[in-house]
Amino acid sequence: MPLTDQTAPAGSEVLRLQQVDKTFNAGTPLASQVLHDINLRLCRGELAALIGPSGSGKSTLLNLIGLLDTPSSGELYLLGQPTRNSDDATRTALRNQAIGFVFQFHHLISAFSVLENVLMPLMIHHGKPSRAERQLALELLAEVGLADLAERRPTQISGGQQQRVAIARALVTRPPLLLADEPTGNLDSRSAQGIFELFRRVNQQLGCAILVVTHDQQLASSCQRIIQLSDGHIVADGPS
């Protein structure tokens, strides 16, 4: 199958957070600690849901994991590399190498075709994609059920199909970690279930670690593991 990947064995560690805290406005009267002593490990082949009420710290935690922000204390390891004290260039390079992002809003570019949107991360990094890269993008579109829509514009396909394009785009760099932030938030229940089935298939075939932030308890239970945040603490972490 086109998504099969043997670059790292299943079960190898992708992400580790060790005693991570996050405080905003530290050292001022407005200081607010949002995350407290977060210890978390994700390995290749894991499909985990991150749940919790609004204000529990999910977005802050996801920003840390995505290297879009840094911990106030503790350490975050990505592919075994400590990141807290890394400079911006190092963090950007590691993010591009290791992480794919899928958001609630797919952020496709309407002026480009579906295929060109999937290729966009590669085009940003090194210009015109190679024949092999175009073939990979087409295989990913086939895997998400959109092989026949490669030349359509995003405005010519449904919301669920657009989210599938966004997933293919996130996978085109073959990242060992896929982060999905409320990826079904704008979809009807049938389309949402289809997206989660796609995550499971990608997880099994590519073997990347997938962390899905969701408010939908039913969809969270479709994951192998549920991590629950409350008031900035991990209060539960185990099989669904």
C-alpha positions as CSV (number, residue, x, y, z in Angstrom):
1,M,0.0,0.0,0.0
2,P,1.3,3.4,-0.8
3,L,1.3,4.7,2.7
4,T,3.5,1.9,4.2
5,D,6.6,3.4,5.8
6,Q,9.5,1.6,7.3
7,T,11.7,4.6,8.4
8,A,11.2,3.8,12.1
9,P,10.0,0.8,13.9
10,A,6.5,0.8,15.5
11,G,6.7,1.6,19.1
12,S,9.8,3.9,18.8
13,E,9.4,7.1,20.7
14,V,8.5,10.2,18.7
15,L,7.5,12.7,21.5
16,R,8.3,13.0,25.2
17,L,7.3,15.8,27.6
18,Q,9.1,15.8,30.9
19,Q,7.8,17.9,33.8
20,V,6.6,20.6,31.4
21,D,5.0,23.8,32.8
22,K,3.8,26.8,30.9
23,T,3.2,30.2,32.5
24,F,2.2,33.3,30.6
25,N,3.3,36.7,31.7
26,A,5.8,35.1,34.1
27,G,7.3,37.5,36.7
28,T,4.4,40.0,36.4
29,P,1.3,40.5,38.5
30,L,-0.6,39.0,35.5
31,A,1.3,35.7,35.6
32,S,-0.9,32.7,34.8
33,Q,0.2,29.1,34.9
34,V,-1.7,27.2,32.3
35,L,0.1,23.8,32.3
36,H,1.4,22.0,35.3
37,D,4.0,19.2,35.4
38,I,3.0,17.6,32.1
39,N,4.6,14.2,31.5
40,L,3.6,12.6,28.2
41,R,5.1,10.1,25.7
42,L,3.9,9.2,22.2
43,C,5.3,6.4,20.1
44,R,5.1,5.4,16.4
45,G,1.9,3.7,15.7
46,E,-0.1,5.3,18.5
47,L,-3.5,7.0,17.8
48,A,-4.4,9.2,20.8
49,A,-7.1,11.7,21.6
50,L,-6.6,14.7,23.7
51,I,-9.8,15.8,25.5
52,G,-10.8,18.3,28.1
53,P,-13.2,21.2,28.6
54,S,-12.6,24.7,27.2
55,G,-9.8,26.4,29.1
56,S,-8.2,23.2,30.2
57,G,-5.0,23.9,28.4
58,K,-5.4,21.7,25.2
59,S,-4.5,24.5,22.8
60,T,-1.5,25.6,24.8
61,L,-0.3,22.0,25.0
62,L,-0.8,21.5,21.3
63,N,1.2,24.7,20.6
64,L,4.1,23.3,22.7
65,I,4.0,19.9,21.0
66,G,3.9,21.6,17.6
67,L,7.0,23.7,18.5
68,L,5.0,26.9,18.1
69,D,5.8,27.9,21.7
70,T,8.2,26.8,24.3
71,P,7.8,25.4,27.9
72,S,8.4,27.7,30.8
73,S,10.2,24.8,32.5
74,G,10.7,21.1,31.9
75,E,11.8,19.7,28.5
76,L,10.1,18.6,25.3
77,Y,11.9,16.0,23.2
78,L,11.0,15.4,19.6
79,L,12.7,12.5,17.9
80,G,14.9,12.4,20.9
81,Q,16.1,15.9,20.5
82,P,15.6,18.4,23.3
83,T,13.8,21.5,22.0
84,R,13.2,24.0,24.8
85,N,16.5,26.0,24.3
86,S,16.7,25.5,20.5
87,D,16.9,28.6,18.4
88,D,14.1,29.4,15.9
89,A,15.8,28.0,12.9
90,T,16.5,24.7,14.6
91,R,12.9,24.4,15.8
92,T,11.5,25.3,12.4
93,A,13.7,22.7,10.7
94,L,12.6,20.0,13.2
95,R,9.0,21.0,12.9
96,N,9.1,20.7,9.1
97,Q,10.9,17.3,9.4
98,A,8.8,15.7,12.1
99,I,5.3,17.2,12.3
100,G,2.2,17.3,10.1
101,F,-0.7,19.6,11.0
102,V,-4.4,19.2,10.4
103,F,-6.7,22.0,11.7
104,Q,-10.4,22.5,12.0
105,F,-10.2,24.9,9.1
106,H,-8.3,23.2,6.3
107,H,-6.7,26.4,4.9
108,L,-6.5,25.2,1.4
109,I,-5.5,27.7,-1.3
110,S,-8.4,28.2,-3.7
111,A,-6.2,29.3,-6.6
112,F,-4.4,26.0,-6.7
113,S,-5.7,22.5,-7.6
114,V,-6.2,19.8,-5.0
115,L,-2.9,18.1,-6.1
116,E,-1.0,21.4,-5.9
117,N,-2.4,22.0,-2.3
118,V,-1.1,18.5,-1.3
119,L,2.3,19.4,-2.8
120,M,2.4,22.8,-1.1
121,P,4.7,21.8,1.9
122,L,7.3,20.4,-0.6
123,M,7.0,23.4,-2.9
124,I,7.6,25.8,0.0
125,H,10.7,23.9,1.1
126,H,12.4,23.4,-2.3
127,G,10.4,24.7,-5.2
128,K,9.1,22.6,-8.1
129,P,8.2,19.1,-6.9
130,S,10.0,16.2,-8.5
131,R,8.2,13.5,-10.4
132,A,8.5,11.1,-7.5
133,E,7.0,13.7,-5.2
134,R,4.0,14.2,-7.5
135,Q,3.5,10.5,-7.6
136,L,3.6,10.3,-3.8
137,A,1.0,13.1,-3.7
138,L,-1.3,11.3,-6.1
139,E,-0.9,8.1,-4.1
140,L,-1.9,10.0,-1.0
141,L,-5.0,11.4,-2.7
142,A,-5.9,7.9,-3.8
143,E,-5.5,6.7,-0.2
144,V,-7.9,9.3,1.0
145,G,-10.3,8.5,-1.8
146,L,-9.8,11.6,-3.9
147,A,-7.7,10.3,-6.8
148,D,-10.2,11.5,-9.4
149,L,-10.4,15.0,-8.0
150,A,-6.7,15.9,-8.2
151,E,-7.2,18.7,-10.7
152,R,-10.3,20.2,-9.1
153,R,-10.1,23.4,-7.1
154,P,-10.9,23.3,-3.4
155,T,-14.1,25.3,-4.0
156,Q,-15.4,22.5,-6.2
157,I,-15.4,19.8,-3.6
158,S,-17.2,19.2,-0.3
159,G,-16.1,20.2,3.2
160,G,-15.3,16.5,4.1
161,Q,-13.3,16.2,0.9
162,Q,-11.4,19.4,1.6
163,Q,-10.4,18.0,5.0
164,R,-9.2,14.8,3.4
165,V,-7.0,17.0,1.1
166,A,-5.6,18.7,4.2
167,I,-4.8,15.3,5.7
168,A,-3.0,14.2,2.5
169,R,-1.1,17.5,2.6
170,A,0.0,16.9,6.2
171,L,1.3,13.5,5.2
172,V,3.2,14.4,2.1
173,T,6.4,15.0,4.0
174,R,6.0,11.6,5.7
175,P,6.1,13.1,9.3
176,P,6.5,10.7,12.2
177,L,4.0,12.8,14.2
178,L,0.6,14.1,13.0
179,L,-1.3,16.7,15.1
180,A,-5.0,17.2,14.4
181,D,-6.8,20.1,16.1
182,E,-10.6,19.6,16.1
183,P,-10.3,18.2,12.6
184,T,-14.0,17.2,12.4
185,G,-15.4,20.4,14.1
186,N,-17.0,21.7,10.9
187,L,-18.2,18.4,9.5
188,D,-21.5,16.5,9.8
189,S,-21.4,13.3,11.8
190,R,-21.0,11.0,8.8
191,S,-18.1,13.0,7.4
192,A,-16.5,13.2,10.8
193,Q,-16.7,9.4,11.2
194,G,-15.1,9.1,7.8
195,I,-12.2,11.3,8.8
196,F,-11.6,9.3,11.9
197,E,-11.6,6.1,9.9
198,L,-9.0,7.7,7.7
199,F,-6.9,8.5,10.7
200,R,-7.0,4.9,11.8
201,R,-6.0,3.6,8.4
202,V,-3.2,6.2,8.1
203,N,-2.0,5.2,11.6
204,Q,-1.9,1.5,10.7
205,Q,-0.3,1.9,7.3
206,L,2.1,4.8,7.8
207,G,2.8,4.1,11.5
208,C,3.1,7.7,12.5
209,A,2.0,8.8,15.9
210,I,-1.3,10.7,15.7
211,L,-2.6,13.1,18.4
212,V,-6.2,14.3,17.9
213,V,-7.7,17.1,19.9
214,T,-11.5,16.7,20.0
215,H,-14.5,17.6,22.0
216,D,-16.4,14.6,20.6
217,Q,-16.3,11.8,23.2
218,Q,-17.6,9.3,20.7
219,L,-14.9,10.1,18.2
220,A,-12.3,10.1,21.0
221,S,-13.3,6.6,21.9
222,S,-12.4,5.6,18.4
223,C,-8.8,6.2,19.3
224,Q,-6.6,3.7,21.1
225,R,-5.8,6.0,23.9
226,I,-7.4,9.0,25.6
227,I,-5.4,11.7,27.4
228,Q,-7.6,14.0,29.5
229,L,-6.7,17.5,30.6
230,S,-8.3,19.5,33.4
231,D,-7.1,22.8,34.7
232,G,-3.7,22.3,33.1
233,H,-3.1,18.8,34.6
234,I,-3.3,15.4,32.9
235,V,-5.9,13.8,35.0
236,A,-6.3,10.5,33.0
237,D,-4.3,8.8,30.3
238,G,-5.1,5.3,29.2
239,P,-6.8,3.0,26.7
240,S,-10.2,4.2,25.4
